[in-house]
């Protein structure tokens, strides 16, 4: 089944929003000296950045296949 670029664009948007929110969580928890929670947010940011990369790569592959 061929994936649709629109779905990947939505995935990039959603994971980008999650990156921003987790970055706020990192700053908030570091300010309150809660390093464990900040570390958890850091891991979540890494996972979301990888998901953004995967969505972009798949969308580019779909675009190249359409030509």
SULNORVEN-V373074 format. One record per pair of residues at least 12 apart in sequence whose C-alpha atoms are under 8 Angstrom apart, sorted by the first residue. I is the first residue (numbers start at 1). GAP is how many residues later the second one is. Records with the same first field share a line. If there is no record, write none. Layout:
I=GAP  GAP
//
This chain:
2=60
3=55  59
4=55  58
5=53  54  55  57  58
8=47  48  50  51
9=46  47  50
11=41  44
12=39  40  43  44
15=33  34  36  37
16=32  33  36
18=27  30
19=25  26  29  30
22=19  20  22  23
23=18  19  22
25=13  16
26=12  13  15  16
//
